Amino acid sequence: MGRDGLGARAVASPLESARFGCSVDRLTVHSEHPSSFPTVREAVLGSAADVIVLRYPADRVDWFAKLAMLGRTAIFADSLSYWRLRAGEGRRPEPSQGLRTTRITDAAAVGSLVSEIFAAYGSHYSANPLFGATEALAGYQDWALRSAAEGRCLALGTAAADAYLGLATLDEQGPRTEILLAGVVPEAQGRGLYAHLLKGIEDGTLARGADEILISTQGHNTRVQKAWARYGFEPVRAVLTVHLVKSRLIP
């Protein structure tokens, strides 16, 4: 991955390979460091993986047809929509005496929350018949547990009892906080609680002197994007996800 001249590179993903029982490479083309299609083509042809998970800026609208001609089965796996908020400019909900946000490291609680929140989430894995839903959810749990172990997991709970209603995992580097996973348990949805989780993230971002919050979701997830818009986030870019699979593996 990188600027043309440095070349795009398919990188092995050992965790996904072990989880799904087939070799998986990741190849990401960043909008800040664009690569030309010939560079990406070279990286795809040079990969021996069963599956290449490729992400690239959505404005490369001509790429999918070209990718489908590289000797692999090209599976369109939806898009990612990225939204951004300047920290301190969020439309914060009225304070609630019954809610609190706190850092959480309890592995059992984190795993349970991820299972509740993301069990029905249609991620890019859902598009690929080689990837099972159970294994995909386990991947989200592992991802969240690593964040929790590093102190980068925030939970929304009730002040009166040790009950958690929502969860967010964060990448906190430099002037930006990126929200990796965020959601509220199904039975607590529709009550405005998600905004309180966002407020806790914004408070933490300001406390460490950062000035920007970034978040993304699958393009089909319009419900959460409406919540981001209400809070003050603005859309900034879209990224396409394509799985390039060795054709002999597709039934």
C-alpha positions as CSV (number, residue, x, y, z in Angstrom):
1,M,0.0,0.0,0.0
2,G,1.3,3.4,-0.7
3,R,2.1,5.9,-3.4
4,D,2.7,4.8,-7.0
5,G,6.4,4.1,-7.3
6,L,6.3,2.4,-3.9
7,G,3.6,0.1,-5.2
8,A,0.5,-1.5,-3.8
9,R,1.0,-4.6,-1.8
10,A,-1.2,-7.5,-0.7
11,V,-0.5,-8.3,2.9
12,A,-1.3,-11.6,4.5
13,S,-4.0,-11.7,7.2
14,P,-3.2,-14.6,9.4
15,L,-6.1,-14.1,11.8
16,E,-8.7,-14.2,9.1
17,S,-6.9,-17.1,7.4
18,A,-7.1,-19.2,10.5
19,R,-10.6,-18.2,11.3
20,F,-12.1,-18.9,7.9
21,G,-9.9,-21.9,6.9
22,C,-8.6,-20.3,3.7
23,S,-5.7,-18.0,3.0
24,V,-6.7,-14.3,3.1
25,D,-4.7,-11.3,1.9
26,R,-5.6,-7.6,2.5
27,L,-5.0,-4.9,-0.1
28,T,-6.1,-1.3,0.6
29,V,-5.8,1.7,-1.7
30,H,-5.9,4.9,0.4
31,S,-7.4,8.0,-1.0
32,E,-4.5,10.0,0.5
33,H,-1.9,7.9,-1.3
34,P,-3.7,6.7,-4.5
35,S,-2.4,3.9,-6.6
36,S,-3.1,3.4,-10.3
37,F,-5.0,0.4,-11.5
38,P,-1.9,-1.2,-13.1
39,T,-0.2,-1.1,-9.7
40,V,-3.2,-2.8,-8.1
41,R,-3.4,-5.3,-10.9
42,E,0.2,-6.3,-10.3
43,A,-0.4,-6.8,-6.6
44,V,-3.5,-8.9,-7.3
45,L,-1.7,-11.1,-9.8
46,G,1.2,-11.5,-7.4
47,S,-0.9,-12.8,-4.6
48,A,-1.3,-16.5,-4.0
49,A,-4.0,-16.1,-1.4
50,D,-7.4,-17.8,-1.8
51,V,-9.1,-14.5,-1.1
52,I,-8.0,-11.0,-1.5
53,V,-10.0,-8.4,0.4
54,L,-9.5,-5.3,-1.6
55,R,-10.6,-1.8,-0.6
56,Y,-10.3,1.3,-2.8
57,P,-11.9,4.7,-3.2
58,A,-15.4,4.6,-4.6
59,D,-14.7,7.2,-7.2
60,R,-12.7,4.5,-9.1
61,V,-15.9,3.4,-10.7
62,D,-14.2,1.7,-13.6
63,W,-12.2,-0.7,-11.5
64,F,-14.7,-3.4,-10.7
65,A,-15.0,-4.5,-14.4
66,K,-11.3,-4.6,-14.7
67,L,-10.9,-6.6,-11.5
68,A,-13.3,-9.2,-12.8
69,M,-10.9,-9.8,-15.7
70,L,-7.9,-10.8,-13.6
71,G,-8.7,-14.6,-13.4
72,R,-10.5,-14.5,-10.0
73,T,-14.2,-14.3,-9.1
74,A,-14.9,-10.7,-8.1
75,I,-17.5,-10.4,-5.3
76,F,-18.9,-7.0,-4.6
77,A,-19.0,-6.7,-0.8
78,D,-20.7,-3.3,-0.3
79,S,-19.1,0.0,0.5
80,L,-17.8,1.8,3.6
81,S,-19.2,5.3,4.3
82,Y,-16.8,7.4,6.4
83,W,-18.1,10.3,8.6
84,R,-16.2,12.9,10.5
85,L,-16.9,15.2,13.5
86,R,-14.8,18.1,14.8
87,A,-14.4,17.4,18.5
88,G,-16.3,19.9,20.5
89,E,-19.0,20.6,17.9
90,G,-21.2,17.6,18.5
91,R,-24.9,18.1,19.3
92,R,-24.8,16.6,22.7
93,P,-27.8,15.0,24.4
94,E,-29.1,16.4,27.7
95,P,-27.2,15.0,30.6
96,S,-28.7,11.9,32.2
97,Q,-28.2,11.0,35.8
98,G,-28.9,7.4,35.1
99,L,-26.1,6.9,32.5
100,R,-22.4,6.8,32.5
101,T,-19.5,5.9,30.1
102,T,-16.5,4.1,31.4
103,R,-13.5,2.2,30.1
104,I,-14.0,-1.5,30.2
105,T,-11.5,-4.4,30.2
106,D,-13.8,-7.3,31.3
107,A,-13.4,-9.8,28.5
108,A,-16.6,-11.7,29.3
109,A,-18.6,-8.5,29.2
110,V,-17.0,-7.2,26.0
111,G,-17.6,-10.5,24.2
112,S,-21.2,-10.6,25.3
113,L,-21.9,-7.0,24.2
114,V,-20.3,-7.6,20.8
115,S,-22.4,-10.7,20.3
116,E,-25.6,-8.9,21.2
117,I,-24.9,-5.8,19.2
118,F,-23.4,-7.2,16.0
119,A,-25.0,-10.7,15.7
120,A,-27.3,-9.5,12.8
121,Y,-24.9,-7.0,11.3
122,G,-24.4,-7.4,7.5
123,S,-20.7,-6.9,7.2
124,H,-18.6,-7.4,4.0
125,Y,-18.0,-11.0,5.1
126,S,-21.7,-11.7,4.5
127,A,-21.2,-11.3,0.7
128,N,-18.7,-14.2,0.5
129,P,-20.0,-17.8,0.6
130,L,-16.6,-18.9,2.0
131,F,-17.0,-16.9,5.1
132,G,-19.5,-18.1,7.8
133,A,-21.5,-15.8,10.0
134,T,-20.4,-17.4,13.2
135,E,-16.7,-17.0,12.3
136,A,-17.3,-13.4,11.2
137,L,-18.9,-12.5,14.6
138,A,-16.0,-14.2,16.4
139,G,-13.7,-12.0,14.4
140,Y,-15.5,-8.9,15.8
141,Q,-15.3,-10.3,19.3
142,D,-11.6,-10.9,19.0
143,W,-11.1,-7.4,17.6
144,A,-13.0,-5.8,20.5
145,L,-11.1,-7.9,23.0
146,R,-7.8,-6.7,21.7
147,S,-9.0,-3.1,22.1
148,A,-10.2,-3.8,25.6
149,A,-6.9,-5.3,26.6
150,E,-5.2,-2.1,25.4
151,G,-7.7,0.1,27.4
152,R,-9.4,1.3,24.2
153,C,-12.9,0.1,24.9
154,L,-15.7,2.4,26.2
155,A,-19.0,1.1,27.6
156,L,-22.2,2.9,28.1
157,G,-24.0,1.7,31.3
158,T,-26.4,2.6,34.0
159,A,-25.2,4.5,37.0
160,A,-27.3,2.5,39.5
161,A,-26.3,-1.0,38.4
162,D,-23.5,-2.8,36.7
163,A,-25.5,-3.2,33.4
164,Y,-24.0,-2.3,30.1
165,L,-26.1,-0.9,27.3
166,G,-23.6,0.0,24.6
167,L,-20.0,-0.4,23.5
168,A,-17.4,1.4,21.4
169,T,-13.8,0.4,20.6
170,L,-11.4,3.1,19.7
171,D,-8.2,3.8,17.8
172,E,-6.7,6.9,19.6
173,Q,-3.7,8.1,17.9
174,G,-2.5,11.7,17.4
175,P,-5.1,14.3,16.7
176,R,-7.8,11.8,15.7
177,T,-10.0,9.3,17.4
178,E,-11.3,6.6,15.1
179,I,-14.3,4.6,16.3
180,L,-13.8,1.0,15.2
181,L,-17.0,-0.6,16.5
182,A,-19.9,1.1,18.2
183,G,-23.5,0.2,19.0
184,V,-26.2,-0.2,21.6
185,V,-27.8,-3.6,22.6
186,P,-31.0,-4.3,20.6
187,E,-33.4,-4.0,23.6
188,A,-32.0,-0.5,24.3
189,Q,-32.3,0.9,20.8
190,G,-34.7,3.6,19.8
191,R,-34.3,5.5,23.1
192,G,-31.6,8.0,22.2
193,L,-28.9,6.1,24.1
194,Y,-26.5,6.0,21.1
195,A,-26.0,9.8,21.4
196,H,-24.8,9.4,25.0
197,L,-22.2,6.8,23.8
198,L,-21.0,9.3,21.2
199,K,-20.9,12.0,23.8
200,G,-18.6,9.9,26.0
201,I,-16.3,9.3,23.0
202,E,-16.2,13.1,22.2
203,D,-15.5,13.9,25.9
204,G,-12.5,11.5,25.9
205,T,-11.3,12.9,22.6
206,L,-11.3,16.4,23.9
207,A,-9.7,15.3,27.2
208,R,-6.6,14.0,25.4
209,G,-6.3,17.1,23.3
210,A,-7.4,15.6,20.0
211,D,-9.7,17.5,17.6
212,E,-11.3,15.0,15.2
213,I,-13.5,11.9,15.4
214,L,-13.8,9.5,12.4
215,I,-16.3,6.6,12.1
216,S,-17.4,4.3,9.3
217,T,-20.1,1.7,8.5
218,Q,-21.4,-0.4,5.6
219,G,-23.2,1.8,3.1
220,H,-26.5,-0.1,3.7
221,N,-26.5,0.9,7.4
222,T,-28.5,4.1,6.9
223,R,-30.0,4.0,10.4
224,V,-26.8,4.6,12.2
225,Q,-25.7,7.2,9.6
226,K,-28.9,9.2,10.4
227,A,-27.9,9.1,14.0
228,W,-24.4,10.4,13.1
229,A,-26.0,13.2,11.1
230,R,-28.2,14.2,14.0
231,Y,-25.2,14.4,16.3
232,G,-23.2,16.6,13.9
233,F,-21.0,14.2,11.9
234,E,-20.6,14.9,8.2
235,P,-19.8,12.4,5.4
236,V,-16.3,12.6,4.0
237,R,-15.6,9.6,1.7
238,A,-16.8,6.3,0.5
239,V,-14.7,3.1,0.0
240,L,-15.7,0.0,-2.0
241,T,-14.9,-3.5,-0.8
242,V,-14.3,-6.3,-3.3
243,H,-13.4,-9.9,-2.5
244,L,-11.3,-11.5,-5.2
245,V,-11.6,-15.3,-4.8
246,K,-9.9,-18.1,-6.6
247,S,-12.7,-19.2,-8.9
248,R,-12.2,-22.9,-8.2
249,L,-13.3,-22.3,-4.6
250,I,-16.7,-20.9,-5.5
251,P,-19.4,-23.6,-5.8
